[in-house]
Amino acid sequence: MTGRTTLLAAAELLAWWAALAALWLVLISTVDPLELAVGAAVAALGALAARAARRAVSAW
Amino acid sequence: MNGWILAAAVILAGGVGATVWGVATGPLRRRVVAQNLCTAFACPALLLLSQGYDRPSYVDLALVLALLGPVGTLVFARLLADELADDPPSAWGLTYAAAAVGALVVPAVCVAAGPSRAMAKLLFVGVLLIGGNVVASRALSGGFPEARHG
């Protein structure tokens, strides 16, 4: 992979992670450190899955 | 009994009652449309009940319903695609009326919740509700041509 595609991949993953983490923050009832940690981890997994799904479909 | 619970009761008795009757009787095209609209009426009723009883957990029920209701309609649209192809159901008047119910209820409960994370959650449920309603209705009435040969 070239440097540019790596950068684009990382940027897309970061964007997905930010959107999913924001959604998590909206949907939980109380905000405490455990919720934030779980949300960050789950959002990271979701970002990987979302990018893989988007690449598989390859039409946005 | 307060205004929220009364409004929820009216929507449940009128909207969901009518859709249950529509699902149980009549031709296929009416039944699938009624199944689709059942979600569009039950979800705002749950939001109103959440405000009426002051139980924020009911919003989670509305969220799950707003997600799974259109999925159910899409399952029916896929399984009944052959029968529906000859006689596509089109009830855009009813669909927009049901979307209007959602569009009235969501701002009302948002105003009651006040600017907060709770309001953002209600707005998200509203977007899912109306978006899911439109997507499921379009899938019933002919589908998405670009996805047909996928």
Backbone of each chain as ProteinMPNN parsed JSONL, in Angstrom:
{"seq_chain_A": "MTGRTTLLAAAELLAWWAALAALWLVLISTVDPLELAVGAAVAALGALAARAARRAVSAW", "coords_chain_A": {"N_chain_A": [[0.84, -1.194, 0.0], [0.446, 2.2, -0.786], [1.673, 5.322, 0.592], [-0.325, 7.192, 0.412], [-2.753, 5.792, 0.146], [-2.772, 4.495, 2.561], [-3.045, 6.649, 4.263], [-5.57, 7.593, 3.502], [-7.119, 5.4, 4.221], [-6.742, 5.369, 6.988], [-7.86, 7.825, 7.636], [-10.526, 7.409, 6.904], [-11.238, 5.364, 8.685], [-10.948, 6.754, 11.079], [-12.937, 8.681, 10.787], [-15.294, 7.109, 10.725], [-15.04, 6.024, 13.293], [-15.315, 8.3, 14.884], [-17.952, 9.084, 14.282], [-19.44, 6.831, 15.149], [-18.706, 6.744, 17.842], [-19.748, 9.162, 18.735], [-22.449, 8.638, 18.346], [-22.743, 6.591, 20.226], [-22.316, 8.059, 22.586], [-24.606, 9.593, 22.561], [-26.578, 7.697, 22.906], [-26.237, 6.339, 25.349], [-27.154, 6.15, 28.851], [-26.017, 7.134, 31.33], [-23.004, 8.938, 31.675], [-19.975, 7.716, 32.279], [-16.558, 6.8, 33.132], [-16.245, 4.041, 32.505], [-18.258, 3.559, 30.627], [-17.36, 5.254, 28.604], [-14.962, 4.018, 27.898], [-15.817, 1.48, 26.998], [-17.432, 2.324, 24.902], [-15.549, 3.545, 23.196], [-14.009, 1.327, 22.46], [-15.901, -0.356, 21.231], [-16.75, 1.304, 19.192], [-14.429, 1.394, 17.703], [-14.23, -1.26, 16.763], [-16.582, -1.278, 15.285], [-15.947, 0.657, 13.364], [-13.95, -0.636, 11.896], [-15.489, -2.745, 10.863], [-17.358, -1.296, 9.372], [-15.812, -0.03, 7.446], [-14.804, -2.255, 6.111], [-17.21, -3.322, 5.145], [-18.021, -1.288, 3.434], [-15.995, -1.335, 1.55], [-16.429, -3.865, 0.521], [-18.939, -3.639, -0.688], [-18.475, -1.559, -2.405], [-19.756, 0.546, -3.574], [-21.07, 3.527, -2.849]], "CA_chain_A": [[0.0, 0.0, 0.0], [1.213, 3.445, -0.823], [1.43, 6.19, 1.738], [-1.58, 7.939, 0.269], [-3.91, 4.944, 0.455], [-2.775, 4.273, 4.005], [-3.596, 7.842, 4.916], [-7.016, 7.629, 3.253], [-7.751, 4.359, 5.034], [-6.752, 5.801, 8.387], [-8.825, 8.926, 7.784], [-11.881, 6.854, 6.873], [-11.466, 4.668, 9.959], [-11.122, 7.765, 12.124], [-14.252, 9.307, 10.615], [-16.291, 6.154, 11.201], [-14.928, 5.905, 14.748], [-15.877, 9.507, 15.502], [-19.411, 9.063, 14.147], [-20.011, 5.793, 16.004], [-18.52, 7.117, 19.25], [-20.733, 10.211, 19.036], [-23.738, 7.972, 18.482], [-22.725, 5.911, 21.526], [-22.494, 9.065, 23.637], [-25.999, 10.038, 22.58], [-27.529, 6.649, 23.25], [-26.112, 5.788, 26.7], [-27.934, 6.908, 29.825], [-25.105, 7.877, 32.199], [-21.657, 9.021, 31.115], [-18.892, 7.543, 33.238], [-15.365, 6.323, 32.397], [-16.407, 2.701, 31.945], [-19.05, 3.694, 29.408], [-16.525, 5.853, 27.567], [-13.994, 3.02, 27.424], [-16.537, 0.482, 26.196], [-17.857, 2.982, 23.675], [-14.41, 3.724, 22.3], [-13.611, 0.024, 21.916], [-16.943, -0.837, 20.321], [-16.722, 2.165, 18.004], [-13.282, 0.989, 16.881], [-14.637, -2.474, 16.044], [-17.576, -0.888, 14.296], [-15.29, 1.37, 12.269], [-13.32, -1.65, 11.04], [-16.541, -3.452, 10.132], [-17.996, -0.395, 8.408], [-14.926, 0.177, 6.297], [-14.789, -3.504, 5.343], [-18.476, -3.439, 4.415], [-18.048, -0.329, 2.339], [-15.109, -1.815, 0.492], [-17.032, -5.034, -0.123], [-20.014, -3.204, -1.566], [-17.732, -0.736, -3.357], [-20.591, 1.591, -4.169], [-21.519, 4.181, -1.616]], "C_chain_A": [[0.868, 1.235, 0.0], [0.894, 4.272, 0.412], [0.082, 6.869, 1.657], [-2.784, 7.055, 0.603], [-3.95, 4.625, 1.947], [-3.405, 5.449, 4.722], [-5.103, 7.919, 4.722], [-7.736, 6.58, 4.097], [-7.846, 4.79, 6.487], [-7.766, 6.915, 8.611], [-10.249, 8.401, 7.785], [-12.204, 6.14, 8.177], [-11.719, 5.671, 11.075], [-12.491, 8.419, 12.022], [-15.364, 8.386, 11.098], [-16.269, 6.073, 12.723], [-15.561, 7.116, 15.423], [-17.4, 9.481, 15.44], [-20.023, 8.036, 15.093], [-19.856, 6.15, 17.478], [-19.494, 8.22, 19.651], [-22.116, 9.61, 19.216], [-23.833, 7.253, 19.819], [-22.984, 6.907, 22.647], [-23.934, 9.529, 23.733], [-26.894, 8.968, 23.181], [-27.4, 6.142, 24.689], [-26.842, 6.701, 27.691], [-27.029, 7.733, 30.736], [-23.706, 7.828, 31.598], [-20.656, 8.864, 32.25], [-17.724, 6.867, 32.518], [-15.52, 4.937, 31.803], [-17.191, 2.751, 30.642], [-18.201, 4.261, 28.279], [-15.552, 4.834, 26.996], [-14.677, 1.991, 26.536], [-16.958, 1.094, 24.871], [-16.725, 3.156, 22.689], [-14.02, 2.405, 21.653], [-14.624, -0.466, 20.882], [-16.969, -0.005, 19.051], [-15.547, 1.794, 17.107], [-13.613, -0.267, 16.084], [-15.628, -2.139, 14.947], [-16.966, -0.161, 13.11], [-14.61, 0.385, 11.326], [-14.372, -2.363, 10.208], [-17.154, -2.571, 9.061], [-17.095, -0.193, 7.197], [-14.864, -1.087, 5.447], [-16.057, -3.669, 4.537], [-18.501, -2.491, 3.231], [-17.138, -0.752, 1.199], [-15.727, -3.001, -0.23], [-18.123, -4.617, -1.089], [-19.468, -2.351, -2.701], [-18.623, 0.197, -4.159], [-21.282, 2.283, -3.018], [-22.899, 4.789, -1.824]], "O_chain_A": [[1.886, 1.308, 0.69], [-0.026, 3.964, 1.171], [-0.577, 7.101, 2.67], [-3.723, 7.503, 1.26], [-5.026, 4.499, 2.532], [-4.189, 5.284, 5.656], [-5.836, 8.265, 5.649], [-8.821, 6.83, 4.622], [-8.874, 4.611, 7.14], [-8.446, 6.953, 9.636], [-11.09, 8.868, 8.554], [-13.301, 6.284, 8.716], [-12.594, 5.468, 11.916], [-13.136, 8.685, 13.037], [-16.275, 8.826, 11.799], [-17.315, 6.055, 13.371], [-16.265, 6.974, 16.423], [-18.07, 9.813, 16.418], [-21.012, 8.327, 15.766], [-20.756, 5.897, 18.279], [-20.008, 8.222, 20.77], [-22.866, 10.003, 20.109], [-24.873, 7.293, 20.477], [-23.773, 6.639, 23.553], [-24.436, 9.822, 24.818], [-27.856, 9.281, 23.882], [-28.354, 5.567, 25.214], [-27.109, 7.868, 27.401], [-27.261, 8.931, 30.896], [-23.28, 6.798, 31.077], [-20.502, 9.758, 33.082], [-17.893, 6.404, 31.39], [-14.997, 4.664, 30.723], [-16.843, 2.078, 29.672], [-18.299, 3.814, 27.136], [-15.333, 4.775, 25.786], [-14.184, 1.666, 25.456], [-16.852, 0.449, 23.827], [-16.9, 2.945, 21.489], [-13.735, 2.352, 20.456], [-14.255, -0.928, 19.802], [-17.183, -0.533, 17.96], [-15.655, 1.871, 15.883], [-13.325, -0.349, 14.89], [-15.534, -2.643, 13.828], [-17.412, -0.337, 11.976], [-14.677, 0.539, 10.107], [-14.193, -2.567, 9.007], [-17.441, -3.041, 7.96], [-17.565, -0.186, 6.059], [-14.869, -1.017, 4.218], [-16.014, -4.101, 3.385], [-18.953, -2.856, 2.146], [-17.462, -0.557, 0.028], [-15.578, -3.14, -1.444], [-18.231, -5.168, -2.184], [-19.955, -2.422, -3.83], [-18.289, 0.589, -5.278], [-22.025, 1.64, -2.276], [-23.456, 5.386, -0.903]]}, "seq_chain_B": "MNGWILAAAVILAGGVGATVWGVATGPLRRRVVAQNLCTAFACPALLLLSQGYDRPSYVDLALVLALLGPVGTLVFARLLADELADDPPSAWGLTYAAAAVGALVVPAVCVAAGPSRAMAKLLFVGVLLIGGNVVASRALSGGFPEARHG", "coords_chain_B": {"N_chain_B": [[-53.15, 10.103, 34.636], [-52.145, 11.956, 32.006], [-51.628, 14.508, 29.489], [-49.762, 13.468, 27.661], [-49.955, 10.669, 27.932], [-52.576, 10.386, 27.196], [-52.51, 11.2, 24.507], [-50.834, 9.183, 23.523], [-52.507, 7.002, 23.944], [-54.569, 7.565, 22.163], [-53.209, 7.406, 19.698], [-52.397, 4.745, 19.773], [-54.85, 3.337, 19.994], [-56.295, 4.305, 17.779], [-54.431, 4.445, 15.492], [-52.693, 2.079, 15.637], [-54.653, 0.196, 16.14], [-56.204, 0.417, 13.799], [-54.288, -0.413, 11.914], [-53.817, -3.04, 12.747], [-56.289, -4.173, 12.145], [-56.164, -3.766, 9.393], [-54.053, -5.453, 8.73], [-55.159, -7.893, 9.231], [-57.303, -8.304, 7.534], [-58.488, -8.261, 4.153], [-57.052, -7.548, 0.863], [-53.765, -8.6, -0.299], [-52.133, -6.413, -0.843], [-53.082, -4.417, 0.818], [-52.521, -5.498, 3.29], [-49.718, -5.636, 3.559], [-49.011, -2.972, 3.479], [-50.318, -2.094, 5.781], [-48.898, -3.491, 7.717], [-46.477, -2.21, 7.484], [-47.134, 0.393, 8.273], [-47.826, 0.016, 10.876], [-45.569, 0.062, 12.518], [-44.881, 2.741, 12.192], [-46.818, 4.02, 13.628], [-46.706, 2.869, 16.193], [-44.18, 3.472, 17.215], [-44.006, 6.393, 17.686], [-46.001, 6.372, 19.66], [-44.773, 4.989, 21.742], [-42.727, 6.819, 22.339], [-44.248, 8.945, 23.314], [-45.385, 7.729, 25.549], [-43.105, 7.31, 27.043], [-42.513, 9.931, 27.768], [-44.822, 10.529, 29.143], [-44.965, 8.767, 31.341], [-42.571, 9.343, 32.439], [-40.275, 7.748, 32.039], [-37.3, 7.157, 30.891], [-36.334, 4.828, 29.728], [-38.164, 3.811, 27.973], [-37.699, 5.078, 25.613], [-35.629, 3.664, 24.552], [-36.953, 1.358, 23.771], [-38.513, 2.438, 21.717], [-36.464, 3.109, 19.976], [-35.381, 0.586, 19.24], [-37.65, -0.481, 18.01], [-37.978, 1.317, 15.886], [-35.807, 0.601, 14.379], [-36.146, -2.19, 13.862], [-38.725, -2.507, 12.839], [-38.962, -1.46, 10.098], [-37.122, -3.305, 9.035], [-38.519, -5.716, 9.293], [-40.599, -5.16, 7.491], [-39.115, -5.058, 5.134], [-38.285, -7.709, 4.995], [-40.739, -8.987, 4.513], [-41.336, -7.759, 2.073], [-39.34, -8.832, 0.465], [-39.87, -11.602, 0.608], [-42.42, -11.747, -0.45], [-42.183, -10.853, -2.974], [-42.832, -11.777, -5.543], [-45.657, -12.03, -5.554], [-46.327, -9.411, -5.029], [-45.384, -8.093, -7.206], [-47.171, -8.177, -9.33], [-49.171, -6.521, -8.498], [-48.557, -3.839, -7.337], [-48.405, -2.349, -4.155], [-49.501, 0.867, -3.374], [-49.583, 3.372, -1.249], [-49.263, 6.13, -0.707], [-50.42, 8.345, 0.437], [-51.349, 7.476, 2.976], [-48.895, 6.682, 3.987], [-47.447, 9.084, 4.117], [-49.099, 10.377, 5.925], [-48.712, 8.835, 8.224], [-45.972, 9.302, 8.561], [-46.189, 11.994, 9.129], [-47.404, 11.94, 11.626], [-45.314, 10.944, 13.161], [-43.553, 13.07, 12.704], [-44.794, 15.088, 14.073], [-44.878, 14.197, 16.709], [-42.217, 13.771, 17.511], [-40.819, 16.362, 17.601], [-42.385, 17.415, 19.677], [-41.87, 15.825, 21.961], [-39.169, 16.307, 22.07], [-39.032, 19.016, 22.718], [-40.129, 18.843, 25.246], [-38.162, 17.376, 26.509], [-36.025, 19.105, 26.549], [-32.955, 20.893, 25.741], [-30.455, 18.606, 25.46], [-28.57, 15.561, 25.946], [-30.545, 13.697, 25.893], [-32.406, 14.811, 24.179], [-31.009, 14.73, 21.775], [-30.942, 11.985, 21.426], [-33.682, 11.456, 21.076], [-34.117, 12.839, 18.69], [-32.52, 11.303, 17.0], [-33.922, 8.879, 17.063], [-36.26, 9.767, 15.846], [-35.325, 10.407, 13.26], [-34.527, 7.863, 12.374], [-37.024, 6.632, 12.441], [-38.645, 8.011, 10.539], [-37.038, 7.87, 8.267], [-36.731, 5.066, 8.008], [-39.398, 4.373, 7.576], [-39.908, 5.556, 5.086], [-38.029, 4.242, 3.443], [-38.85, 1.549, 3.711], [-41.457, 1.727, 2.683], [-40.949, 2.429, 0.055], [-39.625, 0.177, -0.768], [-41.678, -1.662, -0.702], [-43.383, -0.749, -2.697], [-42.265, -1.171, -5.159], [-39.58, -1.09, -5.148], [-35.994, -0.785, -5.314], [-34.562, 0.07, -8.169], [-31.84, -0.075, -8.878], [-30.852, -1.957, -7.222], [-31.966, -4.316, -7.878], [-30.829, -6.139, -9.587], [-28.702, -7.081, -8.173]], "CA_chain_B": [[-53.448, 10.326, 33.217], [-51.857, 13.315, 31.559], [-51.807, 14.701, 28.054], [-48.9, 12.567, 26.889], [-50.517, 9.314, 27.941], [-53.81, 10.424, 26.413], [-52.135, 11.2, 23.088], [-50.346, 7.84, 23.192], [-53.654, 6.1, 23.877], [-55.281, 7.841, 20.906], [-52.433, 6.854, 18.585], [-52.432, 3.283, 19.832], [-56.178, 2.82, 19.685], [-56.663, 4.646, 16.412], [-53.465, 4.045, 14.472], [-52.299, 0.669, 15.69], [-55.861, -0.598, 15.975], [-56.554, 0.365, 12.379], [-53.323, -1.225, 11.171], [-54.041, -4.456, 13.071], [-57.427, -4.574, 11.31], [-55.703, -3.813, 8.009], [-53.205, -6.627, 8.527], [-55.919, -9.134, 9.371], [-58.351, -8.451, 6.519], [-58.315, -7.558, 2.899], [-56.095, -8.099, -0.086], [-52.367, -8.614, 0.141], [-51.485, -5.111, -0.902], [-53.43, -3.643, 1.995], [-51.923, -6.076, 4.486], [-48.302, -5.282, 3.726], [-48.952, -1.55, 3.825], [-50.712, -1.965, 7.189], [-47.77, -3.942, 8.535], [-45.467, -1.159, 7.47], [-47.566, 1.57, 9.015], [-47.957, -0.309, 12.3], [-44.389, 0.6, 13.193], [-44.891, 4.203, 12.144], [-47.708, 4.517, 14.684], [-46.339, 2.373, 17.52], [-42.968, 4.123, 17.702], [-44.347, 7.641, 18.387], [-46.763, 6.101, 20.877], [-43.8, 4.67, 22.792], [-42.052, 8.057, 22.748], [-45.179, 9.71, 24.138], [-45.508, 7.046, 26.835], [-41.875, 7.579, 27.786], [-42.648, 11.251, 28.372], [-45.957, 10.561, 30.054], [-44.645, 8.07, 32.581], [-41.249, 9.822, 32.844], [-39.375, 6.596, 32.07], [-36.477, 7.283, 29.681], [-36.017, 3.551, 29.105], [-39.097, 3.525, 26.873], [-37.119, 5.59, 24.367], [-34.846, 2.56, 23.984], [-37.911, 0.516, 23.056], [-38.85, 3.097, 20.459], [-35.29, 3.014, 19.096], [-35.314, -0.771, 18.686], [-38.772, -0.648, 17.095], [-37.714, 2.094, 14.676], [-34.843, -0.147, 13.574], [-36.569, -3.523, 13.446], [-39.969, -2.474, 12.092], [-38.683, -1.468, 8.663], [-36.465, -4.559, 8.637], [-39.592, -6.676, 9.088], [-41.274, -4.87, 6.225], [-38.243, -5.449, 4.03], [-38.334, -9.169, 4.898], [-41.97, -9.325, 3.812], [-41.236, -7.318, 0.685], [-38.496, -9.777, -0.255], [-40.494, -12.916, 0.487], [-43.652, -11.65, -1.232], [-41.864, -10.026, -4.141], [-43.54, -12.239, -6.735], [-47.077, -11.664, -5.511], [-46.493, -7.963, -5.043], [-44.964, -7.503, -8.467], [-48.306, -7.981, -10.24], [-50.149, -5.561, -7.976], [-47.748, -3.152, -6.336], [-49.17, -1.482, -3.261], [-49.04, 2.252, -3.28], [-50.475, 4.082, -0.327], [-48.386, 7.207, -0.273], [-51.148, 9.237, 1.326], [-51.28, 6.927, 4.326], [-47.502, 6.681, 4.447], [-47.075, 10.429, 4.538], [-49.843, 10.703, 7.147], [-48.012, 8.193, 9.339], [-44.74, 10.055, 8.78], [-46.546, 13.265, 9.763], [-47.604, 11.675, 13.057], [-43.971, 10.921, 13.741], [-42.943, 14.398, 12.642], [-45.407, 15.923, 15.102], [-44.6, 13.698, 18.057], [-40.795, 13.882, 17.866], [-40.496, 17.689, 18.151], [-43.076, 17.665, 20.948], [-41.127, 15.231, 23.077], [-37.874, 16.978, 22.151], [-39.224, 20.253, 23.482], [-40.335, 18.47, 26.648], [-36.91, 16.889, 27.089], [-35.091, 20.193, 26.726], [-31.694, 20.625, 25.05], [-29.642, 17.691, 26.263], [-28.306, 14.326, 25.215], [-31.819, 13.005, 25.687], [-33.046, 15.343, 22.976], [-30.296, 14.183, 20.619], [-31.39, 10.601, 21.256], [-35.024, 11.496, 20.505], [-33.992, 13.23, 17.287], [-32.0, 10.154, 16.273], [-35.032, 7.936, 16.898], [-37.154, 10.328, 14.846], [-34.723, 10.246, 11.927], [-34.643, 6.441, 12.032], [-38.422, 6.292, 12.229], [-39.15, 8.531, 9.271], [-36.232, 7.286, 7.194], [-37.099, 3.662, 7.853], [-40.729, 4.328, 7.001], [-39.827, 5.865, 3.653], [-37.294, 3.171, 2.762], [-39.677, 0.345, 3.664], [-42.575, 1.968, 1.768], [-40.466, 2.376, -1.314], [-39.318, -1.218, -1.089], [-42.932, -2.366, -0.958], [-44.121, -0.309, -3.877], [-41.574, -1.38, -6.417], [-38.207, -1.425, -4.861], [-34.912, 0.071, -5.75], [-34.162, -0.582, -9.428], [-30.41, -0.352, -9.012], [-30.479, -3.099, -6.39], [-32.727, -5.496, -8.253], [-29.97, -7.114, -10.242], [-27.487, -7.191, -7.36]], "C_chain_B": [[-53.102, 11.773, 32.881], [-51.931, 13.361, 30.045], [-50.979, 13.75, 27.223], [-49.518, 11.178, 26.787], [-51.802, 9.282, 27.122], [-53.506, 10.399, 24.921], [-51.634, 9.827, 22.661], [-51.5, 6.871, 23.057], [-54.419, 6.304, 22.578], [-54.536, 7.233, 19.726], [-52.477, 5.342, 18.594], [-53.793, 2.76, 19.418], [-56.534, 3.083, 18.232], [-55.714, 4.081, 15.384], [-53.169, 2.566, 14.492], [-53.521, -0.227, 15.564], [-56.262, -0.724, 14.515], [-55.58, -0.495, 11.597], [-53.469, -2.702, 11.507], [-55.227, -4.974, 12.264], [-56.995, -4.698, 9.852], [-54.837, -5.024, 7.729], [-54.057, -7.886, 8.479], [-56.908, -9.346, 8.237], [-57.871, -7.83, 5.22], [-57.276, -8.191, 2.003], [-54.666, -7.92, 0.387], [-51.772, -7.222, 0.164], [-51.853, -4.255, 0.282], [-52.708, -4.166, 3.224], [-50.482, -5.646, 4.656], [-48.167, -3.807, 4.071], [-49.313, -1.35, 5.293], [-49.588, -2.416, 8.105], [-46.688, -2.878, 8.602], [-45.865, 0.006, 8.353], [-47.716, 1.292, 10.497], [-46.769, 0.231, 13.087], [-44.446, 2.108, 13.287], [-45.843, 4.792, 13.165], [-47.246, 4.079, 16.064], [-45.118, 3.092, 18.078], [-43.26, 5.488, 18.34], [-45.156, 7.417, 19.65], [-45.818, 5.77, 22.023], [-43.06, 5.919, 23.267], [-42.953, 8.887, 23.658], [-45.341, 9.067, 25.51], [-44.265, 7.273, 27.69], [-41.952, 8.937, 28.482], [-43.755, 11.268, 29.406], [-45.664, 9.903, 31.39], [-43.293, 8.494, 33.144], [-40.293, 8.644, 33.044], [-38.527, 6.643, 30.806], [-36.183, 5.952, 29.008], [-36.975, 3.218, 27.979], [-38.573, 4.068, 25.554], [-36.259, 4.508, 23.717], [-35.757, 1.6, 23.236], [-38.27, 1.127, 21.705], [-37.693, 3.009, 19.474], [-35.225, 1.64, 18.432], [-36.447, -0.977, 17.685], [-38.538, 0.099, 15.796], [-36.692, 1.387, 13.789], [-35.437, -1.423, 13.019], [-37.868, -3.52, 12.663], [-39.742, -2.429, 10.595], [-37.965, -2.716, 8.187], [-37.516, -5.635, 8.399], [-40.32, -6.448, 7.784], [-40.417, -5.287, 5.042], [-38.22, -6.963, 3.86], [-39.595, -9.591, 4.148], [-41.906, -8.927, 2.347], [-40.39, -8.282, -0.136], [-39.207, -11.094, -0.48], [-41.718, -12.885, -0.409], [-43.416, -10.915, -2.539], [-42.648, -10.462, -5.372], [-44.991, -11.815, -6.717], [-47.265, -10.167, -5.61], [-46.157, -7.364, -6.396], [-46.152, -7.264, -9.399], [-49.163, -6.811, -9.806], [-49.46, -4.711, -6.928], [-48.596, -2.242, -5.452], [-48.61, -0.075, -3.283], [-50.026, 2.986, -2.415], [-49.699, 5.258, 0.219], [-49.095, 8.199, 0.627], [-51.063, 8.781, 2.769], [-49.861, 6.978, 4.869], [-47.088, 8.062, 4.915], [-47.842, 10.851, 5.779], [-49.158, 10.089, 8.352], [-46.691, 8.903, 9.625], [-45.036, 11.387, 9.457], [-46.793, 13.085, 11.248], [-46.254, 11.646, 13.767], [-43.351, 12.302, 13.791], [-43.575, 15.363, 13.638], [-44.955, 15.511, 16.488], [-43.158, 13.979, 18.449], [-40.43, 15.296, 18.324], [-41.168, 17.958, 19.484], [-42.299, 17.072, 22.107], [-39.734, 15.837, 23.177], [-37.983, 18.253, 22.965], [-39.394, 19.917, 24.953], [-39.038, 18.006, 27.292], [-35.927, 18.026, 27.332], [-33.764, 19.872, 26.064], [-30.755, 19.815, 25.926], [-29.307, 16.498, 25.389], [-29.604, 13.577, 24.956], [-32.512, 13.507, 24.439], [-32.354, 14.834, 21.724], [-30.727, 12.753, 20.352], [-32.778, 10.561, 20.629], [-34.977, 11.879, 19.035], [-33.479, 12.068, 16.454], [-33.102, 9.129, 16.036], [-35.999, 8.453, 15.844], [-36.619, 10.166, 13.435], [-34.834, 8.797, 11.475], [-36.076, 6.085, 11.681], [-38.873, 6.735, 10.847], [-38.351, 7.952, 8.11], [-36.587, 5.846, 6.933], [-38.462, 3.505, 7.21], [-40.667, 4.544, 5.494], [-39.131, 4.745, 2.893], [-38.172, 1.935, 2.628], [-40.848, 0.534, 2.707], [-42.117, 1.875, 0.334], [-40.133, 0.948, -1.73], [-40.593, -1.986, -1.406], [-43.5, -2.008, -2.313], [-43.325, -0.427, -5.149], [-40.104, -1.592, -6.241], [-37.233, -0.417, -5.421], [-34.324, -0.537, -7.013], [-32.683, -0.929, -9.479], [-29.991, -1.543, -8.175], [-31.115, -4.382, -6.872], [-31.837, -6.546, -8.867], [-28.691, -7.327, -9.466], [-27.139, -8.605, -6.939]], "O_chain_B": [[-53.706, 12.703, 33.417], [-52.258, 12.366, 29.398], [-51.438, 13.272, 26.186], [-49.595, 10.591, 25.708], [-52.094, 8.298, 26.443], [-54.15, 9.678, 24.159], [-51.962, 9.353, 21.573], [-51.496, 6.014, 22.173], [-54.868, 5.339, 21.959], [-55.146, 6.617, 18.853], [-52.585, 4.717, 17.539], [-53.892, 1.851, 18.594], [-57.017, 2.192, 17.533], [-56.124, 3.326, 14.502], [-53.366, 1.871, 13.495], [-53.447, -1.293, 14.952], [-56.613, -1.805, 14.042], [-55.994, -1.235, 10.704], [-53.264, -3.545, 10.634], [-55.182, -6.093, 11.752], [-57.409, -5.624, 9.155], [-54.869, -5.571, 6.627], [-53.725, -8.838, 7.772], [-57.318, -10.482, 7.999], [-56.972, -6.99, 5.2], [-56.695, -9.226, 2.328], [-54.392, -7.191, 1.34], [-51.006, -6.877, 1.063], [-51.043, -3.442, 0.728], [-52.323, -3.392, 4.1], [-50.056, -5.325, 5.765], [-47.307, -3.43, 4.867], [-48.696, -0.535, 5.979], [-49.346, -1.805, 9.146], [-46.063, -2.671, 9.642], [-45.043, 0.545, 9.093], [-47.733, 2.223, 11.302], [-46.928, 0.784, 14.175], [-44.107, 2.693, 14.316], [-45.696, 5.956, 13.538], [-47.379, 4.841, 17.022], [-45.027, 3.302, 19.287], [-42.799, 5.729, 19.456], [-45.026, 8.175, 20.611], [-46.029, 6.217, 23.151], [-42.795, 6.066, 24.46], [-42.493, 9.46, 24.646], [-45.425, 9.765, 26.52], [-44.357, 7.412, 28.91], [-41.521, 9.088, 29.625], [-43.644, 11.942, 30.431], [-46.058, 10.406, 32.442], [-42.91, 8.044, 34.224], [-39.602, 8.546, 34.057], [-38.985, 6.212, 29.747], [-35.818, 5.932, 27.832], [-36.638, 2.418, 27.106], [-38.952, 3.581, 24.489], [-36.165, 4.433, 22.492], [-35.383, 1.082, 22.184], [-38.325, 0.437, 20.688], [-37.91, 2.851, 18.273], [-35.039, 1.536, 17.22], [-36.24, -1.578, 16.63], [-38.854, -0.409, 14.72], [-36.712, 1.558, 12.57], [-35.262, -1.724, 11.838], [-38.106, -4.444, 11.885], [-40.273, -3.274, 9.874], [-38.171, -3.151, 7.054], [-37.43, -6.385, 7.426], [-40.628, -7.391, 7.055], [-40.933, -5.811, 4.054], [-38.145, -7.463, 2.738], [-39.541, -10.442, 3.26], [-42.366, -9.667, 1.477], [-40.688, -8.526, -1.305], [-39.177, -11.653, -1.577], [-42.031, -13.88, -1.063], [-44.36, -10.408, -3.145], [-43.083, -9.623, -6.16], [-45.513, -11.308, -7.71], [-48.238, -9.694, -6.198], [-46.59, -6.256, -6.71], [-46.169, -6.297, -10.161], [-49.812, -6.172, -10.635], [-49.751, -4.848, -5.74], [-49.407, -1.46, -5.949], [-47.398, 0.135, -3.217], [-51.174, 3.198, -2.805], [-49.494, 5.386, 1.426], [-48.469, 8.826, 1.481], [-50.754, 9.561, 3.669], [-49.64, 7.273, 6.044], [-46.462, 8.213, 5.964], [-47.317, 11.597, 6.606], [-49.03, 10.736, 9.391], [-46.322, 9.088, 10.785], [-44.24, 11.864, 10.266], [-46.444, 13.952, 12.05], [-46.078, 12.244, 14.829], [-42.708, 12.674, 14.772], [-42.951, 16.357, 14.01], [-44.682, 16.355, 17.341], [-42.89, 14.38, 19.581], [-39.778, 15.432, 19.359], [-40.606, 18.646, 20.336], [-42.089, 17.734, 23.123], [-39.166, 15.879, 24.269], [-37.128, 18.539, 23.803], [-38.867, 20.618, 25.816], [-38.83, 18.215, 28.487], [-35.083, 17.931, 28.222], [-33.461, 18.7, 25.841], [-30.317, 20.266, 26.985], [-29.714, 16.433, 24.229], [-29.752, 12.907, 23.934], [-33.135, 12.73, 23.715], [-33.01, 14.537, 20.725], [-30.864, 12.345, 19.199], [-33.039, 9.737, 19.752], [-35.709, 11.316, 18.221], [-33.939, 11.857, 15.331], [-33.212, 8.573, 14.943], [-36.507, 7.677, 15.036], [-37.367, 9.827, 12.517], [-35.194, 8.526, 10.33], [-36.323, 5.33, 10.74], [-39.415, 5.943, 10.076], [-38.922, 7.584, 7.084], [-36.732, 5.433, 5.782], [-38.667, 2.608, 6.392], [-41.29, 3.814, 4.724], [-39.585, 4.341, 1.822], [-38.238, 1.335, 1.555], [-41.205, -0.399, 1.986], [-42.81, 1.309, -0.511], [-40.33, 0.557, -2.88], [-40.597, -2.858, -2.275], [-44.043, -2.868, -3.007], [-43.696, 0.185, -6.15], [-39.447, -2.205, -7.084], [-37.604, 0.643, -5.925], [-33.65, -1.564, -6.939], [-32.302, -1.951, -10.05], [-28.908, -2.092, -8.374], [-30.831, -5.447, -6.324], [-32.074, -7.739, -8.679], [-27.681, -7.72, -10.05], [-26.138, -8.817, -6.254]]}, "name": "protein", "num_of_chains": 2, "seq": "MTGRTTLLAAAELLAWWAALAALWLVLISTVDPLELAVGAAVAALGALAARAARRAVSAWMNGWILAAAVILAGGVGATVWGVATGPLRRRVVAQNLCTAFACPALLLLSQGYDRPSYVDLALVLALLGPVGTLVFARLLADELADDPPSAWGLTYAAAAVGALVVPAVCVAAGPSRAMAKLLFVGVLLIGGNVVASRALSGGFPEARHG"}
